[in-house]
Amino acid sequence: MTRIAFISDIHSNIDAFQSVLAHIDKVGADVILCLGDIVGYGGAPKQCLDLIRERGIQTVMGNHDEYVTLIMDPRVERLRPEIRQAIEWTQAQLSMDDLKWLSNLDMRMAADEFEILHASYAPPRWAYCLDEPTFARNFEHQTKQLAFCGHSHSPLFGFQMENGDPLLDYIRNASRKTKIDSKFKTMVNVGSVGQPRDKDPRSCVVFFEMEQKELWMDRVEYDIEAARAKIMDAKLPQKFADRLLVGA
């Protein structure tokens, strides 16, 4: 039996990341895959990046991972001021080797049974999979039968039904395993480790047992106040700290 743990959107939250890794180690997984956005928003980008690299966790590029590698780039200038502030602060915390490593991340990784990416297959770059219209656009461009993404920070999955319409459902906790039906094109959004936005402040990790084609999500408690303190110590925007309390 092969069990894969999917994580995404760590967002420089080392307290959440360490708690999730401890949970994965306890449950057991043959492989851990990260679906991007190691950095951004939080107060510990260097620690999160170091831990990803120390553990040898295979990772695809997220939009915030890309942003911090763009120096004097007009794409960054178009972002909201608070996002630019976090990017500039994060850049100052990372070495040139860190930035080079991030810049070399692949946009997608494929196995025989599935593919991973940070956002949607649909244009524009960094589109979301978060509701019926966005899942429908994704399925128009998704060629792999099964794929996993992050980016929206909300865990849910979508099936493309025989008539082409998407059917969406939230991923529940371990008490409910979901069987993936190979006759339907499926996209699984694995939520966020470091900044959940589905009104549950606990971290997300999705487990997938390949031979059984079953998945489930666990929510993991972590020290939110410690993560908030790191954001405030870095003098990053207060909203980045406060939203951790409510998962929104």
N, C-alpha and C positions, 0 to 999 in steps of 0.2 A: 504494500500500500504506500503510495506516494502522497505526502501531505505538504501543501505549499501554504505559506503565510504571506498574505498581501497586505502591505502598508502603503500609506500615501500621505502627502501634505504634513510632514513633520513640522515644518515652519519654525525651525530654530528653537523648539521646545524640548530641551534635553530632559526635563523631568518627566514629561509624557513619554518620550522615546525610550528612556531607560525602563520605565514601568511596563511598556508594551513588550520590549525585548525580554524582560524577565517573565512575562506571561507566556510569550511564545516558547521560551525555553522550557517552561513548566508543562505546557500542553504538548509540545513536541512538534517540530516541523523539519522536513528534509531540506527545504529551501525557503529563504525569505526573499521576496521581491518587493522593491520600492518603486512606486509609480510617480515619483517626482516631487518637487518642491521640498527639498531638504531644508532650504533656508527661507528667509522672509518672515516678517512680523515679529518673531520672538527674539529673546535676548541671549541665545547661546548658539549662534550659527557654527562657530568653529568646533565646539564640542560635538554637535550633531554630525557634522561632516566627518570629523575624525572617527566617530563611532561607526558610521556607515562604512568607512574605508577599512577600519580595523576588523570589522566583522565580515568583510568581503561581500556585502549585500549588493546584488545586482540592481541597478537603478536606471530608470529612464529620466530624461530631462523634463523638468517642470518649467512653467513660465517664470517663476521667481528665481529658479536656478539660472535661467537664461539672462534675466534682467541684471543680475549682479555681475555677469561677465561682459556687459555692454558698457563701455566707458565713452562718455560724451556721444551717446547715440540718440538720435531724435525719437526713437521708440520709447526710451525712458523718459524723455522730456514731456511726452504726452500723457504720462501716468499722473494719477492724483498726487498732490503734494505729500501726503502722509506716506504713500507707497514709495515715492522717491526718497523721502527721508530714511525709511527703513533700508532701502537698497544701498544708499550711500554709506550708512552706518555699517551695514553688513560687509560691504566691500572693504572697509577699513579694518575689519576683524580677520579677514582671510588673507592667506599668503598668495603669492603669484602661482605657486604650485596648486593650491586649492582652486583658484579661479580657472587655471588651465584644465584641471580635472573636471570641473563642472562643465566647461565649454566643450569638452570631448564626449559628453554623455550622448547616447543615441536617443532619438525621438521615439523609437519603438523597438521592442524586442519580441521575437516570435519563437515559440516552441511548436512542436507538432500539433498539440491540442488547442493552443490558445495564443493570443498576442496581448502584450501590455503596452499602454501608452498613458500619458498624463491626462490629456483632454479628450476631445472628440475627433473622430475621423473626418467630420464635416468641416468645410471652411466656414469662417476664416480661422487663421491660426489661433489656437487656444480657445476654441469654442467649448461650450459646456454640454454635458449630459445630465440634465436635472429635471426635465419634465417631458411630457409627451411630444411636443413639437421638436425639442432638441434631440430626443432619442430617435424620432422619425428621420430627422436630417442625418444623424449619425449612421443609421442603418442603410441609408442610400449609398454611403461610401465605405461601409465596413465590409471587407471581403472575407475575413476569418469568421468562422461560425461562432467562436467564443472569444470574447475580449474582456479585459479588465482596465478600468480607468480610475482617476481620482478627480481633482480640480475643483469640484463643486463643494466639497467638504460634507456632503450629505450621502449616506449609504443607501443605495437602492439598486435594483436591477430591472432591465427591460428586455422583453422578448419581442421579436418581430413575428406577428401572427401570420397565418397563411394569406390573409387578405392584405398584408403589408403594413397594417396598423401596429403601433407599439402597445404592449401591455406592461404596465409598470407596477412594481410592488416594493415596499421597503424591506430591507434585509433585517431580520430579527436576531435575537440572541441565540445562544447555543441550544436552547430548548427546541428550536425549530430549524431543522436542516432542510435545505432546498435542493431538490434534484434538478440538475440541468438537463433539459430535453434537447438532444442533439439535432432534432429536426427543426428547431427554431433558432434563428440567429439571435445571440444573446450578448448583451453588454452589462457588466457588473461594475458599478461604481462603489469603491471600497471605503468611502468616507475619509476621515482625517484622523491622524494620530495627534497632531499638536494644536489643532484649532477646529474642532467640530462645529458645524453650523446647522444641526438638525434639532436644536433645543435640548440636547443631551450633552453636558460638558465632558463626559467620559470619552477617552480615546477609543478609536475603532481599529480592529484588526479582523480581516476576513481569512478564514481557513478553507482550503479547497482540497478534497480528497479525489485525486484524479481518476483512479480506477472506478470508483463508485459514482463519479460525477456529482458529488454532493458538496455543498458549501454551507457555511454558517458564519455569523459574525459574533465576536465577543466584544463587550465594552469593558474598558480597563480604567480603574480609578488611578489618579496620580495626584501629586502635591500641587494643586493649582496655585496656591498662594506663593509657593517658591517660584513657579514660572512667572507669575505676575510681578514678583519682586525683581526678577532679572530684567523684565521689560522696563520697569520704572527706573531701575539703576542705570540702564542704558539711555534714559531720557527719550525713549521712543513714545509715540502717541499713547495717551491714556486709554483710548478706545481699544487698542490691541490687547491691553491687559484686562480690561473690564469684560470684554466679550467672552473670555475664557470661563467666567463664572456661570454663564447661562448657556453656552454652546450655541451662539447665534452670531 
